[in-house]
Amino acid sequence: MKEDLQMKLQAYLDGELSAGEAKAVLGWLAQDAVARNLLVELTNTRAALLSHESEMKVSDSREFYWSKIRRQIEGEDKIVIATKRISLMDRIHRLLVPAGAAAAVFVAVMLALPRTNGVGDGFADAGDAVAFTYHNYDSGTTLVWLDYPAENDLSEMELDDTLDL
Amino acid sequence: MADMDYTAAQDAELVQASRQGDMVAFEQLVARHRDKIYARAYMMMRNEEEAIDLSQEAWVKGWQRLVQFQGESSFTTWMTRIVINLCLDQLRKRKRQRAESIEAMEEESGGVERQMPVVMVNPTEQMERAELRVRIDEALGKLSEAHRTVLVLHEFEHMEYKNIAKTMKCSIGTVMSRLFYARRKMASLLQDLKTSE
């Protein structure tokens, strides 16, 4: 018997065929004694296996069997609690690390600024809230920025006028 | 929970109580169904110690996943699925350790067994129940892990071909082939056991 026919016969036994396919197999079985015998064998084997169900039992006592399960459950619960605690610490760390790094950079910049001012190139507040100076010691040049709102307004007005033209 | 009659309670009630952390209720469920869960593990692993360990691991997983149990199937069916999955994982692990693959295993279904003569007489007829159990147990032990697993999932778990294929991560064709081989081999083994008396 061909393999595909054997598989079809088995699928028929297992109720895996469509109504049309099952009908075709029935027709085939009516004419083929070998197929009928194979179906009987498969059916007997299945019946024997079904009778084998639920005969085995745990040899350990109820208390002993349960004690290991309980220990594992209690152990897992402790691990879960510990993991939750670690997770909370992790979250705090995730917030603290970048904040700490940013703070460190800020402090470093603040410490570095006054030193550069006295040694080499640097910016200095000229006393006026809107005036800044830049001094290059190598070339001995000094630049002063004067930033008055009135001029800015005027510049913008002039620019607007230009665009209008 | 305190005034619950655990022995008389239905599985559903015990599951509900267990979900709320009642370990006494869960212990009652374990006591009721441990034999079935163990039997399934043993059938797949063929090793008593391993079956005990895996069945206990299944109960621990069951406790942890109780919230996932929707009650669509019975509690024992749900627990059986858990232990089967654990057994399959264990079998795959074992195969990997042997540098083999359960999927790549040579299909014995194409060999002699497919062509062997049909067993005409029911070899299990008129056997005592205990005797039949011993014989089937012996015969199951002679099957390969892959063939035994297909047989267990189909005959005892009543799973359809497509679900077995999904569980075992193989094609439906492979499932059919393995099942056919396993059945024929079982018939042959049971016949041999009978004639060798």
Contacts between the chains, C-beta under 8 A, distances in Angstrom:
chain1	res1	chain2	res2	distance
A	3	B	110	7.7
A	3	B	114	6.8
A	6	B	114	6.8
A	6	B	180	6.0
A	7	B	173	7.9
A	7	B	176	4.9
A	7	B	177	7.2
A	7	B	180	6.5
A	10	B	176	6.5
A	10	B	179	6.7
A	10	B	180	5.2
A	10	B	183	7.5
A	11	B	161	7.7
A	11	B	176	6.8
A	14	B	154	7.2
A	14	B	161	7.4
A	16	B	160	6.9
A	16	B	161	5.7
A	34	B	118	7.2
A	37	B	118	4.5
A	37	B	120	6.3
A	38	B	118	5.2
A	40	B	118	7.7
A	40	B	120	7.8
A	41	B	118	4.9
A	41	B	119	5.0
A	41	B	120	7.7
A	41	B	183	7.9
A	41	B	184	7.5
A	41	B	187	5.1
A	42	B	183	5.4
A	42	B	184	7.9
A	42	B	187	7.7
A	44	B	119	7.6
A	44	B	122	4.4
A	44	B	123	7.7
A	44	B	124	6.9
A	44	B	187	7.1
A	45	B	183	4.8
A	45	B	184	7.9
A	45	B	186	5.1
A	45	B	187	4.7
A	45	B	190	7.5
A	46	B	155	6.2
A	46	B	183	7.1
A	47	B	124	7.7
A	48	B	122	8.0
A	48	B	123	7.9
A	48	B	124	4.2
A	48	B	132	6.7
A	48	B	136	6.1
A	48	B	186	7.7
A	48	B	190	6.7
A	49	B	136	6.5
A	49	B	151	7.0
A	49	B	155	4.6
A	49	B	156	7.4
A	49	B	186	7.1
A	50	B	155	6.5
A	50	B	156	8.0
A	51	B	124	7.7
A	51	B	129	7.2
A	51	B	132	6.3
A	52	B	132	7.2
A	52	B	133	5.9
A	52	B	136	4.5
A	52	B	137	7.4
A	53	B	39	7.9
A	53	B	156	6.2
A	54	B	35	7.0
A	54	B	36	6.0
A	54	B	39	6.2
A	55	B	39	7.3
A	55	B	133	4.9
A	56	B	35	6.8
A	56	B	38	6.6
A	56	B	39	3.9
A	56	B	42	5.6
A	56	B	43	7.8
A	57	B	35	4.7
A	57	B	38	7.4
A	57	B	39	7.7
A	58	B	34	5.3
A	58	B	35	5.8
A	58	B	38	4.7
A	58	B	52	6.8
A	58	B	55	7.4
A	59	B	48	7.6
A	60	B	52	6.8
A	62	B	31	5.3
A	62	B	34	7.9
A	65	B	30	7.4
A	65	B	34	6.1
A	65	B	52	7.7
A	65	B	56	7.1
A	66	B	27	5.4
A	66	B	30	5.8
A	66	B	31	7.2
A	68	B	56	5.3
A	69	B	30	6.3
A	69	B	56	5.2
A	69	B	59	4.7
A	69	B	60	5.8
A	69	B	63	7.7
A	70	B	23	6.8
A	70	B	27	7.5
A	72	B	56	7.3
A	72	B	57	7.7
A	72	B	60	4.6
A	73	B	23	7.2
A	73	B	60	5.7
A	73	B	63	5.3
A	73	B	64	7.8
A	76	B	60	6.7
A	76	B	64	6.6
